[in-house]
Amino acid sequence: MNYDVIIIGAGPGGIFSAYEIAHKQPELKVAVFEAGHALNQRGCPIDGDKIKTCINCKTCSIMSGFGGAGAFSDGKYNITNDFGGTLYEYIGKTRALELMRYVDEINVKYGGAGTKLYSTAGTSFKKVCIEHDLHLLDASVRHLGTDVNYVVLNNLYLDLKDKVDFFFDTPVKSIKVNNVGYEIVCKEGVFNCKKCIVSVGRSGSSWTEQICKELEIPTKSNRVDIGVRVELPAEVFSHITDELYESKIVYCTKKYNDKVRTFCMNPKGAVVNENTNGIITVNGHSYEDPSKQTNNTNFALLVSKTFSEPFKDSNGYGEAIARLSNMLGGGVIVQRFGDLIRGRRSTPDRIQNSFITPTLQATPGDLSLVLPKRILDGIIEMIYALDKIAPGTANDDTLLYGVEVKFYTMQVEVDGNLQTKYNGLYIIGDGSGVTHSLSQASASGVYVAQDIIKNLK
Ligand SMILES: Cc1cc2nc3c(=O)[nH]c(=O)nc-3n(C[C@H](O)[C@H](O)[C@H](O)COP(=O)(O)OP(=O)(O)OC[C@H]3O[C@@H](n4cnc5c(N)ncnc54)[C@H](O)[C@@H]3O)c2cc1C
């Protein structure tokens, strides 16, 4: 089968590439290959009743399938160059913001109308943060919520399904270069294309590494972020989340000069398991629909670790720590802050008797047996710093789930068109190491689609 363009991965990067080409150059023949299921087939078997923890499905429905890792996410589209990736380093700050706004318009058009766009512009909260040596990063954020995010994805799929050939449950095995373009090899056969967009996200990071090795595309390993997910009564952060929804706050620890930051804030949300290559870590999401909201707010506290010579495997380091928590807890461990600072484990009784009801069933335990001292010290210092702007953060009952790890794909060498050294082979989204967010992954998809349209005209 011959195509003009083959897109590998149907996450936000791949979807927005497909959308742009299908709408701007409909005569181009496009196929999307996706390792996971179609959107309506996706579902995590954990029901909290019969299946309580991750059973390591062949393809993880949280991470894979139409919508990618973002499908059951909180759908927070942060329009900013301050975090969520370094797309601006390749395409410029103005263009990156333009494309993120363009993506936002499409999301609004396909079901997101009525959702709120929050902004840090002009907030007095920035001053309050600085007074306590905490630093609020600038952003606008469209909060779709897990429910509306699903509606938008479904509408995009309905729009695209007759314009683009989708191959679900079809992981691509390899990419071969020939004199007219690329051969995409999967168990169904070999498919040819002139241009190929690889947008396989974090779940496809090992595969991208393999492809880069085979095609001798240079890569470099970078950082890993390690930390915990904090869960507390929604009232503690309500003065912040009501105004800004999501706040990215950075703190530099006095003890080690390490940066600790808040990440992925979910007001009235739920803590969830995440499965990356069989390792269970923690994440969070929340719903726009008030009937699905909880009494708790959750967010991650992360410490970035970048290694220097001779150690290169930053993801391996993060995996080893996550494995340790899985070994001790059989999955994610939960601990009350009060137990952590008293140097004792949390027990089912202590969790049961606390004033917060956990939204994730995790194993009560001791995070100090899992997290390296330097990282744990940074997290504890940050919790006390946050307590000054959101009193109650450092309460004994505040729950810490561990571990949360943000694995970053190695940084693939791409040029200003997000193209590898091979003409017409693009690597985009989180799988390229360039982006780490819905907005920037989607924007990178539009960007390369526009480049392809220009070249194939
Ligand atoms: C629980 C959760 C909540 C999140 N919440 C937010 C949020 O609120 N805001 C935010 O900005 N970001 C959030 N993120 C991160 C966000 O989802 C990602 O940044 C974004 O999805 C990256 O898009 P992508 O297209 O690059 O990759 P992905 O979304 O990971 O999509 C890649 C797709 O490629 C497929 N694939 C992998 N390998 C192959 C192969 N060999 N062949 C074919 N297909 C393959 C995968 O199955 C996957 O569907 C969240 C992530 C998770 C897991």
The ligand as a Gaussian input file, in Angstrom:
#p B3LYP/6-31G(d) Opt

LIG

0 1
 C       -2.524000      10.244000      33.178000
 C       -1.866000      11.345000      32.372000
 C       -2.298000      12.655000      32.514000
 C       -1.725000      13.695000      31.760000
 N       -2.223000      14.953000      31.887000
 C       -1.746000      15.946000      31.099000
 C       -2.320000      17.237000      31.118000
 O       -3.324000      17.498000      31.805000
 N       -1.749000      18.226000      30.351000
 C       -0.660000      17.986000      29.569000
 O       -0.189000      18.913000      28.879000
 N       -0.124000      16.736000      29.478000
 C       -0.640000      15.721000      30.216000
 N       -0.107000      14.465000      30.121000
 C        0.978000      14.250000      29.150000
 C        0.383000      14.188000      27.726000
 O       -0.593000      13.184000      27.677000
 C        1.489000      13.980000      26.713000
 O        2.401000      15.055000      26.803000
 C        0.946000      13.904000      25.283000
 O       -0.040000      12.919000      25.174000
 C        2.073000      13.626000      24.280000
 O        1.532000      13.457000      23.028000
 P        2.284000      12.577000      21.901000
 O        1.398000      12.574000      20.711000
 O        3.661000      13.075000      21.750000
 O        2.426000      11.115000      22.514000
 P        1.355000      10.112000      23.138000
 O        0.150000      10.822000      23.589000
 O        2.097000       9.283000      24.108000
 O        0.898000       9.223000      21.900000
 C        1.784000       8.326000      21.273000
 C        0.993000       7.171000      20.689000
 O        1.903000       6.388000      19.891000
 C        1.567000       5.023000      20.051000
 N        2.750000       4.198000      19.746000
 C        3.854000       4.003000      20.513000
 N        4.724000       3.201000      19.873000
 C        4.144000       2.864000      18.678000
 C        4.537000       2.051000      17.578000
 N        5.713000       1.408000      17.541000
 N        3.686000       1.919000      16.542000
 C        2.473000       2.551000      16.530000
 N        2.052000       3.333000      17.567000
 C        2.880000       3.496000      18.605000
 C        1.120000       4.896000      21.486000
 O        0.292000       3.766000      21.642000
 C        0.397000       6.222000      21.726000
 O       -0.994000       6.097000      21.526000
 C       -0.661000      13.409000      30.853000
 C       -0.210000      12.086000      30.711000
 C       -0.804000      11.059000      31.450000
 C       -0.314000       9.649000      31.243000

